[in-house]
């Protein structure tokens, strides 16, 4: 029999074309139907993995490595690859993974041979049907032959992303339920994902997620665009089993241990340690851009920022110089910022900032989210769209001068003001509209205080060494009360800086030390 060598080539080409072609009919409506059905049933917590995996230490868990050569879609023409995550340690239950391609929807079965384990003893104890904890996406960000990790879905409803050249830092979440309340926080989980195989050469891909928790279930669609910045277009449909006291939409979670505006913990040699140094909010009605440096408080703090027409909010890492951190391993100077922009009108509400005390950089202690004014009750549903961008601080599009540094000191000392009980605040503004100002421009400082605190003095001056403008404020809080300040700079009656706002609580470490 004569064999035609071209037949094998033709068959291979057909398979590759089929697998890289348009996906089947499965989509967001199908996930929505599953979420609605789940919400109509009593909540069932996902099955946990065996205790020996839950009890793995950080180092033990990290030593379980996925083999990159086993990445999903490695043999095709897609620029995207998928690496599976092992369960264990903080990842205490498996997540169902599915692939959508031209042939339909296919469950991604667990295969423990895709991982290298630190010992044969551990490997043989891992059940053959265990399941994965989540997945990591890779894409050639730095060169055609290099697959860079850029997005990770793993743990409850958390996911982390980076733009090109950045290191992983803060996380986003699918939802936040009762975060910061005394009643305790609820952590819904993504219990199933569907990964739609991208076409050959595609620069974007789609992932669907099914979220479930005691109070709600939800369907999510993520349209993912990696690159210099990572952009995710998110759609979600939520179905509520129960009333929720504090609903947090499009939540972001980060870490702030200490910074230029706080005391340095005893024994720490690094100048600063944080993934984000502030919260930025844009109100489209007033065109105000509000900057709130975050803190590691002595007690749990919740801040509520009412917005008439939300243009966006995010947790930002403005410190981008290595010398600001001096950490060659963590590289906090390479951590991304994250910015949320609403899709359709989100209505009335407020941006909530939750600051939780921490004595370590391993704990995420900063949360920001949108809280709609309208409460949700059992049986309600919500549809939400928004974009989420990971990247450098300029992803926000803020056109005004930005508060790049905040310093707080004793206002009772010589050089501070010599006013007993007062505090000196120094805020350096740079960039944006301020770059157009002459160094001799008549820049005016505007400062206000909420409550019975006292503004003793404030002024603006050009700082040649910074190539920017400095706002200096001397203020004194009421005894035992919070000092809440707002400050900005203007020229010719027009704002040239964002609005800096600061909260100095009575239990803040700095105030306690100086009293």
C-alpha positions in Angstrom: 0.0 0.0 0.0 1.3 3.5 -0.9 1.1 6.0 1.9 0.7 9.7 1.1 3.0 11.7 3.5 0.9 14.8 3.0 -2.1 13.1 4.6 -0.5 13.2 8.1 0.4 16.9 7.6 -3.2 17.7 6.4 -4.7 15.9 9.4 -2.4 17.7 11.9 -3.3 21.0 10.3 -7.0 20.2 10.5 -6.7 19.4 14.2 -4.8 22.6 15.0 -7.4 24.6 13.0 -10.3 23.0 14.8 -8.8 23.5 18.3 -7.9 27.2 17.5 -11.2 28.0 15.8 -14.3 29.6 17.3 -15.6 28.1 20.5 -18.9 26.2 21.0 -22.1 27.7 22.2 -21.3 27.7 25.9 -21.1 31.2 27.3 -22.1 33.7 30.0 -25.8 32.8 29.9 -25.0 29.2 30.7 -22.9 30.2 33.8 -25.7 32.6 34.8 -28.2 29.7 34.7 -26.0 27.6 36.9 -25.5 30.5 39.4 -29.3 31.1 39.5 -29.9 27.4 40.2 -27.3 27.4 42.9 -28.8 30.4 44.6 -32.2 28.6 44.8 -30.7 25.8 46.8 -29.2 25.6 50.3 -25.5 26.5 50.4 -23.1 23.6 50.4 -19.5 24.3 51.3 -17.0 22.8 48.9 -15.3 19.6 50.0 -11.9 20.3 51.7 -8.7 18.6 50.7 -7.1 16.1 53.1 -5.7 17.5 56.4 -2.1 16.6 55.5 -2.4 19.0 52.5 -4.1 21.7 54.5 -1.3 21.5 57.1 1.5 22.0 54.6 3.8 24.9 55.6 4.5 27.8 53.2 7.9 26.4 52.1 6.5 22.8 51.7 3.7 24.0 49.5 5.9 26.3 47.4 8.2 23.3 46.8 5.3 21.6 44.8 6.0 22.8 41.3 3.9 22.5 38.1 6.0 21.4 35.2 5.9 24.2 32.5 6.3 21.7 29.7 2.9 20.3 30.7 1.1 23.7 30.2 -2.3 23.6 28.6 -2.3 24.6 24.9 1.5 24.4 24.7 1.3 22.2 21.6 -1.0 24.6 19.7 -0.8 28.0 18.1 -2.4 30.0 20.9 -0.1 32.6 22.5 -1.7 31.8 25.8 -0.7 28.9 28.1 -2.4 27.6 31.3 -0.5 26.3 34.3 -2.5 24.5 37.0 -2.1 25.2 40.7 -1.8 22.5 43.4 -4.1 22.4 46.4 -2.7 22.6 49.9 -1.8 25.2 52.6 -4.1 28.2 52.1 -5.8 26.5 49.1 -8.0 24.1 51.0 -10.5 23.0 48.4 -10.3 22.0 44.7 -11.8 24.0 41.9 -13.4 22.4 38.8 -11.7 23.5 35.6 -13.1 23.2 32.1 -11.9 24.0 28.6 -14.2 25.4 25.8 -13.0 24.7 22.3 -14.6 24.0 18.9 -15.6 20.6 20.0 -17.5 21.8 23.0 -16.9 21.9 26.8 -14.4 19.4 28.3 -13.6 18.9 32.0 -10.0 19.2 32.8 -9.2 16.1 34.8 -6.6 16.1 37.6 -3.2 14.6 36.9 -0.7 14.7 39.7 2.1 13.7 37.3 2.0 17.3 36.1 3.7 18.3 39.3 7.1 17.8 40.8 6.8 17.0 44.6 9.5 17.6 47.1 9.4 13.9 48.2 8.0 10.6 46.9 6.3 10.2 50.3 4.2 13.3 49.7 3.5 12.5 46.1 2.1 9.0 46.8 -0.3 10.4 49.5 -1.9 12.8 47.0 -5.2 11.3 45.8 -5.4 10.6 42.1 -8.7 12.5 41.9 -7.8 15.5 44.1 -8.4 18.4 41.7 -6.6 21.7 41.2 -6.6 24.8 43.4 -6.8 27.2 40.4 -4.7 28.3 37.4 -2.1 30.7 36.2 -2.1 32.2 32.7 1.1 33.0 30.7 1.7 35.1 27.6 4.8 36.3 25.7 5.0 39.8 27.3 8.8 40.2 27.1 9.6 38.2 23.9 8.1 35.8 21.4 9.9 32.8 23.0 9.2 33.7 26.6 6.0 32.8 28.5 5.4 35.3 31.3 2.9 34.7 34.1 0.5 37.6 34.2 -2.8 36.5 35.8 -3.5 34.0 38.6 -6.9 32.8 39.8 -6.5 31.0 43.1 -8.0 31.0 46.6 -11.6 32.0 47.4 -12.6 34.7 44.8 -9.1 36.2 44.6 -7.1 36.9 41.4 -3.9 38.8 40.8 -2.5 40.4 37.7 0.5 42.3 36.4 1.5 44.3 33.3 4.8 43.7 31.5 7.9 44.0 33.8 6.0 44.0 37.1 5.9 41.7 40.1 2.8 40.3 41.6 1.4 42.4 44.5 -2.2 43.4 45.3 -5.2 41.2 44.4 -8.7 41.7 43.1 -11.7 39.7 44.3 -15.0 38.7 42.8 -16.9 40.0 45.7 -16.6 41.2 49.3 -19.2 40.4 51.9 -19.4 42.2 55.3 -15.7 43.1 55.1 -14.6 45.0 58.3 -17.9 44.4 60.2 -17.9 43.0 63.7 -20.3 40.3 62.5 -17.4 38.8 60.6 -16.5 38.6 56.9 -17.8 36.0 54.5 -15.5 34.6 51.8 -17.4 33.3 48.7 -15.4 31.1 46.4 -15.0 30.5 42.7 -15.9 26.8 42.6 -15.7 26.3 38.8 -14.0 27.9 35.8 -14.4 27.6 32.0 -11.4 28.6 29.9 -12.2 29.5 26.3 -9.4 28.5 24.0 -8.2 31.6 22.1 -7.9 31.6 18.4 -4.4 31.3 16.9 -2.6 34.7 17.3 -5.3 36.1 19.5 -4.2 38.8 21.9 -7.1 38.3 24.3 -9.0 35.4 25.9 -12.2 34.8 27.9 -12.6 33.0 31.2 -16.0 32.3 32.9 -16.3 31.7 36.7 -19.0 30.4 38.9 -19.0 32.0 42.4 -20.8 30.6 45.4 -21.1 31.5 49.1 -23.6 31.4 52.0 -25.2 34.7 51.0 -25.1 34.6 47.2 -24.1 32.9 43.9 -22.7 34.6 40.8 -21.7 34.2 37.2 -18.6 36.1 35.9 -17.1 36.7 32.5 -13.5 38.0 32.3 -12.3 39.2 28.9 -8.5 39.3 29.4 -6.1 41.6 27.5 -2.4 41.2 28.6 0.3 43.6 27.6 2.2 46.6 29.0 -0.9 46.9 31.2 -3.3 44.1 31.9 -6.9 44.9 31.3 -9.9 42.8 32.3 -13.4 43.6 31.2 -15.7 42.0 33.8 -19.4 41.2 33.7 -21.2 39.6 36.6 -24.7 38.5 37.5 -25.3 38.0 41.2 -28.1 36.2 42.9 -28.6 36.7 46.6 -29.7 33.9 49.0 -29.7 36.3 52.0 -29.6 39.9 53.0 -26.1 41.4 53.0 -25.2 44.2 55.4 -22.2 45.5 53.5 -21.9 44.5 49.9 -18.5 45.2 48.4 -18.4 45.3 44.6 -15.2 45.2 42.5 -13.0 44.8 45.6 -9.3 45.2 45.8 -7.0 43.8 48.5 -3.5 44.9 49.3 -0.8 45.2 52.0 0.5 48.2 53.8 2.9 47.4 56.7 4.7 50.8 57.0 5.7 53.8 54.9 7.0 57.3 54.9 3.9 58.5 56.8 4.2 56.0 59.6 6.6 54.9 62.3 9.2 52.2 61.2 8.7 49.1 63.3 11.6 48.3 65.7 14.3 46.3 64.0 13.2 47.0 60.4 16.0 48.4 58.2 14.0 48.9 55.0 12.6 52.4 54.5 9.1 51.2 53.5 7.2 48.0 53.1 3.9 48.0 51.2 2.1 46.8 48.0 0.0 50.0 47.8 0.5 53.4 49.3 -2.9 55.0 48.7 -6.5 55.0 47.6 -7.4 57.2 44.6 -11.1 58.1 43.8 -12.4 60.0 40.8 -15.8 61.8 41.0 -17.0 62.6 37.5 -19.6 65.1 38.6 -17.3 67.3 40.6 -14.2 66.3 38.6 -12.4 65.9 41.9 -9.6 63.4 42.2 -9.2 62.4 45.9 -6.0 60.8 47.2 -6.0 59.0 50.6 -2.7 57.6 51.8 -3.3 54.3 53.5 -2.2 53.4 57.0 -1.5 50.4 59.2 -3.8 51.5 62.0 -3.6 50.6 65.7 -7.3 49.6 65.5 -9.6 48.5 62.7 -10.5 51.6 60.6 -13.4 52.0 58.0 -13.5 55.0 55.8 -16.5 55.9 53.7 -16.1 58.2 50.7 -19.4 59.3 49.1 -19.3 59.8 45.4 -22.0 61.4 43.2 -20.9 59.8 39.9 -18.1 57.4 40.2 -15.5 57.7 37.5 -13.1 55.2 39.0 -11.2 54.1 42.1 -8.1 52.1 42.8 -5.3 51.1 45.1 -2.1 52.7 43.8 1.6 52.1 44.3 3.1 55.5 43.6 6.5 54.7 45.0 8.4 53.3 42.0 12.1 53.8 43.0 14.2 50.9 44.4 15.7 53.3 47.0 12.3 53.8 48.5 12.3 50.2 49.6 15.8 48.7 49.3 14.3 45.2 49.1 16.1 43.2 46.3 13.8 40.1 46.9 10.3 41.5 47.3 10.9 44.3 44.8 8.0 46.4 46.1 9.0 49.1 43.6 7.7 46.8 40.8 4.3 46.1 42.4 1.3 47.0 40.2 -1.4 49.5 40.8 -5.1 48.5 40.1 -7.8 50.8 38.8 -11.6 50.1 38.5 -13.8 51.9 36.0 -17.6 51.3 36.2 -19.4 50.1 33.1 -23.1 51.2 33.2 -24.1 53.7 35.8 -23.5 52.1 39.2 -25.9 54.6 40.9 -25.4 56.2 44.3 -23.0 54.7 46.8 -19.6 55.1 48.3 -16.0 53.8 48.1 -15.2 52.0 51.3 -11.6 51.7 52.6 -10.9 49.1 55.3 -7.6 49.3 57.1 -6.7 46.4 59.4 -3.8 46.4 61.9 -1.0 44.1 61.0 2.5 43.3 62.5 3.8 41.6 59.4 4.1 42.1 55.6 2.6 38.6 54.9 -0.9 39.8 55.8 -3.1 41.7 53.3 -4.7 44.4 55.5 -6.1 46.9 53.1 -9.4 46.5 51.2 -11.2 49.0 49.0 -14.6 48.4 47.3 -17.7 50.1 46.0 -20.7 49.9 48.3 -24.1 50.7 46.6 -26.5 52.7 48.6 -29.4 50.4 47.8 -29.3 47.4 50.2 -29.8 43.9 48.8 -32.2 41.3 50.2 -32.8 37.6 49.8 -34.0 36.9 46.3 -32.5 40.0 44.7 -30.2 40.0 41.7 -27.6 42.4 40.4 -25.9 42.9 37.0 -22.5 44.6 37.0 -19.9 45.5 34.4 -16.6 47.2 34.9 -13.0 47.3 33.7 -10.0 46.4 35.9 -6.6 47.5 34.9 -3.3 46.4 36.5 -0.2 48.5 35.7 1.9 51.5 36.6 0.3 54.4 38.6 -0.6 56.4 35.4 -3.3 53.9 34.4 -5.8 56.2 36.2 -5.6 59.0 33.7 -5.4 61.6 36.5 -4.6 64.9 34.8 -3.8 66.8 38.0 -0.7 67.1 40.2 -0.3 64.1 42.4 0.6 63.7 46.1 3.6 61.5 45.7 4.9 61.8 49.3 3.2 62.4 52.7 5.2 62.9 55.9 3.8 63.4 59.4 5.8 64.7 62.4 5.6 66.3 65.8 4.3 69.9 65.4 5.5 70.7 69.0 9.2 70.6 68.2 11.5 73.3 66.8 11.2 73.0 63.0 7.8 71.4 63.3 5.9 74.5 64.5 6.5 74.5 68.3 2.8 74.2 69.0 2.0 71.7 71.7 -0.3 68.9 70.7 0.0 69.8 67.0 1.3 67.7 64.0 3.2 68.8 60.9 2.0 67.4 57.6 4.2 67.7 54.5 2.7 66.7 51.1 4.8 66.8 47.9 2.9 67.2 44.7 4.3 66.5 41.2 3.2 65.9 37.6 0.1 66.5 35.7 -1.1 70.1 35.5 1.7 71.2 37.8 4.3 70.5 35.2 2.9 73.5 33.2 3.5 76.0 36.1 6.4 78.4 36.4 8.3 78.0 39.6 7.2 81.6 40.5 3.6 80.9 39.9 1.1 82.1 42.5 0.1 78.7 43.9 -2.5 78.8 46.7 -3.0 76.1 49.3 -6.5 75.3 50.4 -6.9 73.2 53.6 -9.9 72.2 55.7 -10.5 70.1 58.8 -13.5 68.0 59.7 -14.9 68.4 63.2 -13.3 70.5 66.0 -9.7 70.0 64.9 -7.7 73.2 64.4 -5.7 74.4 61.3 -2.9 76.6 62.7 -1.2 77.3 59.4 -0.8 76.1 55.9 1.2 77.2 52.9 2.6 76.1 49.5 6.2 76.4 48.2 8.1 75.3 45.2 10.8 72.7 46.0 13.6 72.9 43.5 15.1 69.5 44.5 11.8 67.8 43.8 10.8 69.8 40.8 7.4 70.1 42.4 5.3 71.9 45.0 5.0 71.2 48.7 2.0 71.7 50.9 2.9 72.3 54.6 0.1 72.0 57.2 0.3 72.5 61.0 -2.9 71.2 62.6 -4.0 70.1 66.1 -6.7 67.5 66.8 -9.3 67.8 69.5 -8.3 65.8 72.6 -9.0 62.1 72.0 -10.6 62.8 68.6 -9.7 61.9 65.0 -8.0 64.6 62.9 -9.5 64.5 59.4 -7.8 66.9 56.9 -8.3 67.8 53.2 -5.8 69.9 51.2 -5.2 70.9 47.6 -3.3 73.4 45.5 -4.8 75.9 42.9 -3.5 78.6 40.6 -5.5 81.3 39.0 -8.6 80.0 40.7 -8.3 76.5 39.1 -7.2 73.3 40.8 -3.8 72.1 39.8 -3.6 69.2 42.2 -5.7 66.4 43.3 -7.3 66.6 46.8 -5.1 65.1 49.5 -7.1 63.7 52.4 -5.7 62.2 55.6 -7.1 60.5 58.8 -5.0 60.5 61.9 -6.9 58.5 64.5 -6.4 58.9 68.3 -5.0 55.4 68.6 -2.5 55.8 65.7 1.0 54.8 66.7 2.5 58.2 65.9 0.0 60.1 68.1 0.5 57.6 70.9 4.3 58.0 70.7 4.2 61.8 70.7 1.7 62.1 73.6 
